[in-house]
């Protein structure tokens, strides 16, 4: 029970993720077979649907937009500030901050991770490890989306006796960018909304909000 309490946030969201992924697969399978019947095609099993390019593209395009959001947010909040928002660092902390502030190298303490204390390349890598991993996941899922999307696009082209395209050609295709940009714009709107709404609105008990009684102009930990 202590493990569940200490890791409740990640456990609950992992469970929700798995449930919604299963739900998406079930709904997508039904929609796919319905479309097949409308076009006088053969229906497929649920297991077969999970291996289709359509399902892979639908999943990957959502993942890549989410990880792009986090990648840009992590990078942006190093340098960019928003007065009054708990999503922003204090106004005098823009940039990479000092070794003392970040507890790096000689300024690390006994409880600091080893790679924060050793210095050199390992500390530099660890100092940017969150951004590196998020960027890698974003690029990997975007690549998966493009490959699965190209396969699905070409399958649709063949169904309509039209010419297929190469993977590189698909990267410049409107279908690829329609799938991509419809997700990106919603992520950017959500981040921008959170940054500005949290200046004036509160949620008691949430670390994403300032204390209820903090003034609007208080930024980050200043509240």
PLY file of the C-alpha trace (Angstrom):
ply
format ascii 1.0
element vertex 223
property float x
property float y
property float z
element edge 222
property int vertex1
property int vertex2
end_header
0.00 0.00 0.00
2.88 2.36 0.67
4.20 1.73 -2.86
0.78 2.60 -4.29
0.57 5.76 -2.18
4.08 6.87 -3.12
3.49 6.22 -6.84
-0.23 6.92 -7.11
0.03 9.60 -9.80
2.01 7.46 -12.25
0.01 4.30 -11.47
-3.38 5.94 -12.03
-2.36 7.61 -15.27
-0.73 4.42 -16.57
-3.98 2.56 -15.84
-6.04 5.26 -17.57
-3.66 5.15 -20.53
-4.05 1.38 -20.92
-7.84 1.55 -20.60
-8.16 4.30 -23.19
-5.73 2.52 -25.54
-7.88 -0.62 -25.36
-10.99 1.50 -25.86
-9.44 3.19 -28.88
-8.53 -0.20 -30.35
-12.07 -1.55 -29.89
-13.71 1.56 -31.33
-11.19 1.76 -34.16
-11.76 -1.88 -35.06
-15.50 -1.32 -35.27
-15.05 1.82 -37.37
-12.57 0.08 -39.69
-14.87 -2.86 -40.35
-17.84 -0.54 -40.87
-15.84 1.33 -43.51
-14.84 -1.98 -45.11
-18.48 -3.03 -45.42
-19.43 0.33 -46.94
-16.78 -0.25 -49.61
-17.77 -3.91 -50.10
-14.50 -5.07 -48.56
-13.75 -7.92 -46.17
-13.84 -7.33 -42.42
-10.88 -8.29 -40.24
-10.42 -9.68 -36.74
-9.53 -7.52 -33.75
-6.05 -9.06 -33.59
-5.46 -8.31 -37.25
-6.63 -4.72 -36.76
-3.97 -4.17 -34.09
-1.29 -4.80 -36.74
-2.73 -2.46 -39.34
-1.07 0.78 -40.39
-4.29 2.64 -39.60
-4.20 1.72 -35.92
-0.44 2.35 -35.70
-0.76 5.77 -37.34
-3.65 6.81 -35.09
-1.70 5.88 -31.95
1.64 7.32 -33.08
0.23 10.67 -34.20
-1.19 11.26 -30.73
1.98 10.18 -28.96
4.27 12.36 -31.05
2.19 15.48 -30.47
2.11 14.91 -26.71
5.87 14.40 -26.49
6.49 17.40 -28.74
4.44 19.43 -26.26
6.57 18.25 -23.34
9.82 18.70 -25.30
9.06 22.31 -26.17
7.64 23.02 -22.72
10.76 21.70 -20.97
13.03 23.69 -23.27
10.86 26.82 -23.27
10.58 27.04 -19.49
14.36 27.22 -19.19
14.40 30.64 -20.84
10.82 31.92 -21.12
8.90 33.42 -18.22
5.27 34.23 -17.46
4.69 36.73 -14.68
2.23 35.40 -12.12
2.16 31.80 -13.39
3.19 28.75 -11.31
4.21 27.22 -14.63
7.05 29.77 -14.83
10.27 30.07 -12.87
10.74 33.22 -10.79
11.45 36.20 -13.01
15.12 36.42 -11.95
15.86 32.74 -12.73
15.74 32.68 -16.55
18.41 30.49 -18.13
20.37 27.45 -16.99
20.95 28.84 -13.47
24.12 28.47 -11.39
25.74 25.22 -10.26
24.80 26.19 -6.74
21.13 26.57 -7.64
21.17 23.26 -9.51
23.33 21.37 -6.99
25.83 20.32 -9.65
29.46 19.25 -9.24
31.10 20.70 -6.14
27.75 22.20 -5.12
26.01 18.81 -5.05
25.18 17.29 -1.70
25.36 13.72 -0.42
21.87 12.86 -1.64
22.41 14.20 -5.17
22.45 11.60 -7.99
25.97 10.39 -8.76
25.97 11.80 -12.29
25.16 15.24 -10.88
28.33 15.05 -8.75
30.97 13.54 -11.06
31.28 16.48 -13.48
32.32 16.37 -17.12
30.32 14.77 -19.92
28.23 12.61 -17.61
26.98 15.57 -15.61
26.34 17.57 -18.79
24.34 14.66 -20.21
22.41 14.14 -16.98
21.71 17.89 -16.81
19.79 17.59 -20.09
18.59 13.99 -19.82
14.88 14.80 -19.53
14.94 16.89 -22.70
17.03 14.27 -24.54
14.66 11.41 -23.68
11.50 13.40 -24.45
12.95 14.53 -27.80
13.94 10.96 -28.66
10.45 9.63 -27.91
8.89 12.46 -29.92
11.09 11.86 -32.97
10.65 8.08 -32.70
6.86 8.29 -32.54
6.79 10.89 -35.35
8.87 8.51 -37.48
6.48 5.67 -36.65
3.53 7.88 -37.59
5.10 8.75 -40.95
5.86 5.10 -41.81
2.44 3.81 -40.76
0.74 6.78 -42.36
2.52 6.22 -45.67
1.48 2.57 -45.65
-2.14 3.44 -44.94
-2.14 6.23 -47.52
-0.79 3.90 -50.21
-3.33 1.22 -49.32
-6.09 3.78 -49.84
-4.52 4.89 -53.11
-4.48 1.30 -54.38
-8.13 0.85 -53.38
-8.94 3.79 -55.65
-6.55 2.66 -58.40
-4.36 5.73 -57.88
-0.58 6.06 -57.81
1.31 5.28 -54.61
4.04 7.46 -53.10
7.40 6.80 -51.48
7.99 7.47 -47.79
9.90 10.67 -48.61
7.09 11.84 -50.88
4.59 11.14 -48.13
6.51 13.46 -45.79
5.53 16.33 -48.07
1.98 15.10 -48.54
-1.02 17.00 -47.18
-2.32 13.82 -45.51
0.78 13.61 -43.32
0.69 17.27 -42.35
-3.06 17.22 -41.75
-2.57 14.36 -39.27
0.38 16.16 -37.70
-0.81 19.75 -37.41
-4.31 18.95 -36.13
-2.62 17.50 -33.05
0.11 20.11 -32.67
-2.25 23.07 -32.58
-4.31 21.57 -29.77
-1.21 20.84 -27.67
0.15 24.37 -28.06
-3.24 25.86 -27.17
-3.42 23.70 -24.03
0.05 24.74 -22.82
-0.55 28.42 -23.50
-3.93 28.29 -21.78
-2.46 26.62 -18.71
0.30 29.21 -18.44
-2.02 32.20 -18.52
-5.11 30.80 -16.75
-3.02 29.70 -13.77
-2.11 33.35 -13.18
-5.69 34.17 -12.19
-7.36 30.84 -11.36
-6.63 28.42 -8.49
-7.04 24.77 -7.56
-6.59 24.18 -3.87
-4.12 21.39 -3.14
-2.66 21.12 -6.66
1.06 21.80 -7.30
-0.01 23.12 -10.71
-1.70 26.03 -8.93
-0.44 28.76 -6.67
-1.82 28.84 -3.11
-5.39 30.07 -3.19
-4.52 33.28 -1.36
-1.41 34.10 -3.42
-1.61 37.39 -5.33
-2.05 37.22 -9.10
1.36 38.76 -9.77
3.21 36.12 -7.68
5.29 33.93 -9.98
6.16 30.28 -9.30
7.54 29.78 -5.78
7.19 33.47 -5.05
3.55 32.71 -4.20
0 1
1 2
2 3
3 4
4 5
5 6
6 7
7 8
8 9
9 10
10 11
11 12
12 13
13 14
14 15
15 16
16 17
17 18
18 19
19 20
20 21
21 22
22 23
23 24
24 25
25 26
26 27
27 28
28 29
29 30
30 31
31 32
32 33
33 34
34 35
35 36
36 37
37 38
38 39
39 40
40 41
41 42
42 43
43 44
44 45
45 46
46 47
47 48
48 49
49 50
50 51
51 52
52 53
53 54
54 55
55 56
56 57
57 58
58 59
59 60
60 61
61 62
62 63
63 64
64 65
65 66
66 67
67 68
68 69
69 70
70 71
71 72
72 73
73 74
74 75
75 76
76 77
77 78
78 79
79 80
80 81
81 82
82 83
83 84
84 85
85 86
86 87
87 88
88 89
89 90
90 91
91 92
92 93
93 94
94 95
95 96
96 97
97 98
98 99
99 100
100 101
101 102
102 103
103 104
104 105
105 106
106 107
107 108
108 109
109 110
110 111
111 112
112 113
113 114
114 115
115 116
116 117
117 118
118 119
119 120
120 121
121 122
122 123
123 124
124 125
125 126
126 127
127 128
128 129
129 130
130 131
131 132
132 133
133 134
134 135
135 136
136 137
137 138
138 139
139 140
140 141
141 142
142 143
143 144
144 145
145 146
146 147
147 148
148 149
149 150
150 151
151 152
152 153
153 154
154 155
155 156
156 157
157 158
158 159
159 160
160 161
161 162
162 163
163 164
164 165
165 166
166 167
167 168
168 169
169 170
170 171
171 172
172 173
173 174
174 175
175 176
176 177
177 178
178 179
179 180
180 181
181 182
182 183
183 184
184 185
185 186
186 187
187 188
188 189
189 190
190 191
191 192
192 193
193 194
194 195
195 196
196 197
197 198
198 199
199 200
200 201
201 202
202 203
203 204
204 205
205 206
206 207
207 208
208 209
209 210
210 211
211 212
212 213
213 214
214 215
215 216
216 217
217 218
218 219
219 220
220 221
221 222
